């Protein structure tokens, strides 16, 4: 992430805590901050600006506790989030938490994209042949769509449509059906 500014929306009503978080993050990485003290102000800013991550206090003048977290999740579902205990944070923990949250969100978005691709693929294949198996395989490092052909063959119009996209979303394997 070095060299690329990380846009942070900081929702904190205590100026001292807001300054502390900014100072902690400025030690090692390049962050750009937008600070607000109310959740309602944060939601207004989110309508006009994109952020890479949100850091929010749970006790704000216009919201408190778990309700704050739920509202942030509901209104900023596409932005990475993590939960840390105030007063127990150091610079390394905060930066690591932000990095991991961003990576988790990227992985989640990729998984959702692959699920949509799998659904589209199933919709395309449905009715063409009943001799293939399509699965979403998830590992720690990656997810992929696997198509296994059990001898009948995937029609060329489907192969051309699916495999010519140039993305490594598909792992195609042909299995000879010995019993047929």
QUIWOTA-V369287 format. One record per residue. N is the residue number from 1. PSI is psi in radians with two decimals (NA if undefined). OMEGA is omega in whole degrees, -180 to 180 (* if undefined). Layout:
N,PSI,OMEGA  N,PSI,OMEGA
This chain:
1,-0.12,180  2,2.48,178  3,-0.27,179  4,2.21,-180  5,2.36,175  6,2.05,-179  7,2.09,-176  8,2.24,170  9,2.00,-179  10,2.06,179  11,1.75,-174  12,2.17,-178  13,-0.19,179  14,1.96,-178  15,-0.60,179  16,-0.76,178  17,-0.69,178  18,-0.78,180  19,-0.70,179  20,-0.79,179  21,-0.75,179  22,-0.72,179  23,-0.72,178  24,-0.76,-177  25,-0.47,-178  26,-0.21,-180  27,-0.74,-171  28,-0.47,-171  29,2.91,177  30,1.94,180  31,2.51,172  32,2.25,-174  33,2.54,164  34,2.07,-176  35,2.35,175  36,2.76,-178  37,-0.08,-179  38,2.54,179  39,-0.67,179  40,-0.66,176  41,-0.67,179  42,-0.75,-179  43,-0.57,176  44,-0.74,180  45,-0.67,-179  46,-0.39,178  47,-0.43,-175  48,-0.14,-176  49,2.53,179  50,2.40,178  51,2.67,177  52,-0.49,-177  53,2.68,176  54,2.32,171  55,2.11,-176  56,2.38,168  57,2.57,179  58,-0.26,179  59,1.73,-177  60,2.82,-179  61,-0.55,-177  62,0.15,178  63,2.72,-175  64,2.46,170  65,-2.56,-177  66,-0.56,178  67,-0.64,177  68,-0.84,-180  69,-0.74,-179  70,-0.70,179  71,-0.66,177  72,-0.79,179  73,-0.75,-178  74,-0.71,-175  75,-0.17,-178  76,0.82,-176  77,-0.50,-177  78,-0.04,-177  79,2.32,-180  80,2.48,179  81,2.65,175  82,2.92,-177  83,2.20,179  84,2.72,179  85,2.15,180  86,2.42,179  87,-0.19,180  88,0.42,-175  89,2.37,169  90,3.04,-175  91,-0.87,-178  92,-0.76,180  93,-0.74,-179  94,-0.81,180  95,-0.75,179  96,-0.73,179  97,-0.74,179  98,-0.81,179  99,-0.82,-179  100,-0.70,179  101,-0.75,179  102,-0.78,180  103,-0.71,177  104,-0.73,-180  105,-0.72,177  106,-0.78,179  107,-0.74,178  108,-0.76,179  109,-0.68,177  110,-0.73,178  111,-0.76,178  112,-0.68,177  113,-0.76,180  114,-0.65,177  115,-0.70,176  116,-0.74,178  117,-0.71,179  118,-0.74,178  119,-0.79,178  120,-0.73,180  121,-0.78,178  122,-0.72,178  123,-0.67,-180  124,-0.76,-175  125,-0.56,-176  126,2.18,179  127,-0.30,180  128,-0.71,180  129,2.59,178  130,0.27,-175  131,0.38,177  132,2.81,179  133,2.22,-179  134,2.20,-178  135,2.57,170  136,2.09,-179  137,2.18,-180  138,2.27,175  139,3.08,178  140,-0.65,-174  141,-0.45,-174  142,2.96,170  143,2.60,178  144,2.78,175  145,2.27,179  146,2.35,176  147,2.17,178  148,2.21,-179  149,2.11,-177  150,0.65,170  151,-0.43,-177  152,-0.53,179  153,2.39,175  154,2.23,-180  155,2.50,-176  156,-0.63,-180  157,-0.52,177  158,-0.80,179  159,-0.84,-178  160,-0.70,-179  161,-0.77,-174  162,-0.81,-171  163,-0.18,-178  164,0.05,-178  165,-0.31,177  166,0.04,179  167,2.59,177  168,1.04,178  169,-0.30,-171  170,2.32,171  171,1.95,-175  172,2.23,179  173,2.37,177  174,2.26,180  175,2.14,179  176,2.26,179  177,1.75,-175  178,-0.45,-177  179,-0.19,-176  180,NA,*
